Amino acid sequence: MNEIYKIDGAEHFMHDNQLFLKDTNFFPDFQEKIQEFKSQIIKEVENNEGKSYVHFGDGDYYFLKNIPIGSAKPGKRALSIPYNKFNIQPFRAGWEKADYHCVEYLEKGMSEKLNELYPGQKTIPTEYLYGLTSNKWFFKTFKGKIGLIGAGPKLDLIKELMKHSEYKEYLGLEKFNDYIKIPQKFACDNLENTINMVKEQLEKADPNTRIYLYGVGHVKSGLMHHLPNIKKAIYLDVGAGIDGIAGLLDPYRPYAKGWINHRLRNYDYSKLDLLNYNNNNDNKIKYL
């Protein structure tokens, strides 16, 4: 990988199909743009703004096109209802209503898939969200102002991890202000119920929380644009970054190679949806 594409403190495993990362002309403004992104987030938090950032990935493409593949397959994770009985329109319209849109620049063909559904969409590299979670920049910069939004069982696991001083030292913060839960599976089945579930929790949330890191799967498309109107804060789609905080991040994910997954001994992990986490890839597990 060329130096221009590195994010300080976050290692990236370069796959065989990413040889373009040796070419400085692929994304010459990578470093300039990440600094602009960081400044933008800091300014929005300082100004007490409410903004939603939403990511578009491979699974989102299939979900928004009603193609039953992977996480978008009914019965797998996002929904249990077959697409011929499911109204996708609030999700298609909702994704576009978010304040900022992100896509993986390092994933070949992803920008083209996004352009197919949302032509001419201005985007931010999702790699910035991944890398600034992995190098703990969000934690260091917004200490005492961070909440999490994710599947209930994963947030419960994170709560347990945060009881250990060693883990708090690793992250560089004493606590997460809020743990806003959604169903681990089938949160898209009844979008209104999921919105109300999150709304009730945000209305009771810590007033000092100014930034939420979230990973909620495909329901984000219909959910996230509502949240700044419920509670003013910055909502960042870190996706698998929530898995990282829970100690379940596959090192082959973008900018995840240097992350150390912290695991709890004698904890029942069987109830967790592990997404694409492959334990065989992971040689940096730290047991607490």
N, C-alpha and C positions, 0 to 999 in steps of 0.2 A: 504494500500500500504506500502511495506517495504521502509525504508529510502533510500535504495540503488537506488531506481528508481525515486526519487524526483529530480526536477529541481528547484533550488532556485528561488523564486519569481513567479513560475508558478504552480498553483494548478491543479491537475488532478482528475476528477470524475471517480472513479473506477467502471466499470460496473460489473454486476453479472457474466459475462463470463470472467472476468479478475482476478480471484482469484489467478492465477499463479503469480501475482505481489506481493504476500505475501512471495513467495519463493525466497530466495537469490540466489539459483542456476539457476534460469531462465536466467538471464543475469548478471553474477557476475561482469563483466567489465564495466557496464553501466556508472559509474562515471568516471572511467579512460578514457573511449572512448570519453565521451563528452568533457573532457578537451583536449584531442588530437584533436578533431574536431575544437574546438575554436582556438587552437594554429595554426592549419592548415589554417583556414580562415584568421587569423591575418597575418600570414606569406605571404600568397598569395597576400593579399592587399598591404602589405609593399613592396613586390617584383614587384608590378605592373603587375601581371599575369592576363591572361584571362582564366577563367575556368567556365564550366557549370555543375550545379548540378541538376539532374532531378529525380522526385519522381515517384514511381509506386504504384498506388492504385487500388481499386476495379473497378472503372470506366475505368481506363486505360486498365485493363485486358480485360474487355468486348469490349472496343473500338478496341484494337489491335487484337482481335480475331473475329471482325465483328459480335458481338452478340448484338442485339438491346435491351439493358436493361439500364434503368436509363439515366444518362447523355450521354451514348453511343447510345441511340436510335435516329435514324434520325428524324429531326424535333424538337428535344427536346432542344439541346444546342450546341453540338460540330459541327454537320453537318446537312444539309438538304437533302443531296443526299443519296439514298438507297445504301446499301453496294454492291449490284451487279453491280452498276455503279460507284463505288468509288475505287480509287487505294490506298490501305492501305500501300503498300510497303515502300514509303518514310518515313512513320511514324514508322513502325517496325524497319527499318534500322537506322533511325535517333535517336530513343531513345537510342540505344546501342552505338551511336557515342558520346554521352555526356561524359564529363570527369569523372563525379562521379554519382553513382546511389544510390538512397535512397528508402527504403521500410519501412512500419510501422511494427516494431517488436512486438508491443502490439496488433496487429490485427491478430487474429488466422487465419491461412491458407494463409495469404498474401505472405509470403516468398515462400510457395509452388507454388502459382500461378505464381509468378515471375520466379521461377525456371523452370516451365513448358514452358514458352516462351523464357527465357534466362538462360539456364542451367549454374550453377556455377558462377553466377554474384556476384562479390564482392559488398557489400552494406554498407551504412551508415544508422542508424535509422532515419527515417523521424521525429520521436518525438523530435530529437535535433533541427530541423528546427522550428517545432511548438513551442517548449518550449522557445527557445531563441528569438522568436518573442514575445511571450506572456509576458516574463519577461523583455522585452525591452533591452536585452543585445546587439542585433544588433544596436539599435538606440544609445545606450550609447557609444558603442565601436567605431562606424564608423560615428559619428556625422559629418555632413558637407560633407559626401562622399556617401550618399545613394540616389538611385533612385528607382522608382517603375515601374513595368510593369504589366498591367492588362487591364480589360475591361474598355472602355472609360467612361461609366456612373459611375462606381465605383471610378475611379480616379478623375472624376469631383467632386464627393461627398467628397473625401478626401481633395481636394483643398479647398473646402468650410469649412470643419472642421478645416483645418490648419490656417484659418483666426482668430481662437479663441485662445487667449493666454492660456486659461485653458486647452485646448486640447494639445497644444504644450508642456505645463508643464507636462501633463500626459505622453506623449511619451518621453519627455526628449530631444527634439531637436527643433530647430527653423524652419526647412524646410526640404522638400525632394527636392533634386537637380533637378530631372527629373520625368516627368510623361509620360511614353511611353505607348501609347494606342494600343489595338487591338480591333476588333469587339467583342461586347458582345456575339453575337450568330453567329454560322456557320463559325467560323474562319478557320475551316478545309476544307471548300468547295473548296477554291482555295489557296493552301498552298503557292504558289509562290507569290501571291498578299499579303498575310499576312507577309511573309518574307520581301518583299520590303517595306511594310508599316512600319515595325519595323526598317528596315535598314535606311530609310530616316530620321526617328526620332533620331536614335542613332548617325548618322553622324552629327547631329546638337546639340547633347546633351552636357551638362556641362562637360568639360574636367576633372573637379575635382571629378566626380562621379566614385567611385572605386568598388561599390557593388550595385547590383540590387536585390531587393526582388520581386519575381514575383508569380503570380497565374493566369494562362492563360488557364486552362483546357487542353483538349487532344491535342490541336495544339502544345503544348510544345514538343511532341515527334518528330515532324518534324522540329521544329523551333529552339530550344535552342542551339543545337550544332553549329549552324551558328554564333551565336551572339558574342562569344569571338573573332572571326575573323573579325567582323565588328568594334567592340569597345572593347578594352581590359578592362575587368572588371570581377568581380566574380558574377555569376548569380545563385541565390539561390531560389529553388522552395519551397516557404513557403505556397503554396496552399491557404487554408482558412485563412491564416494569413493576406492576403490582405483584406478579408472580415472583419477581426478584426479591421484593421486600418480604414476601412470604417464604423465601428460601427455595424457590422452585423454578429458577430461571435457567433455561438451556443455554450453555455458553456459545452455541452456534447462532444464537439470535444476534441481530446487529448491535455492535458495541457492548456485548455482554461477556466477552472472553475473560475479562479480569474480575468479574463479580464473584464474590465468595458467598455461596448459598449456606445460610445458617439453618441448621436443623435441630429439632428438639428430640431428645431421647424419650422413648416410651410415649410418643404422641401418635394418635391414630390418624394416619394420613390417608387411609382408605376412603374417607368421605369426601376427599378433595378431587375436583376436576383438574387434572394436571395439564391440560392443553397439549402442547407439543413437547413438554419436558421429557427428556430422555436421560434417565439416571446413568446410563452407560457412557454418556458423553461427559459426565461431570466428575472431574477429579479434584475439585476445590471445595468439597463440602466440609463445613466446620460444625461439629456437634456441640451443643450447649448442654 
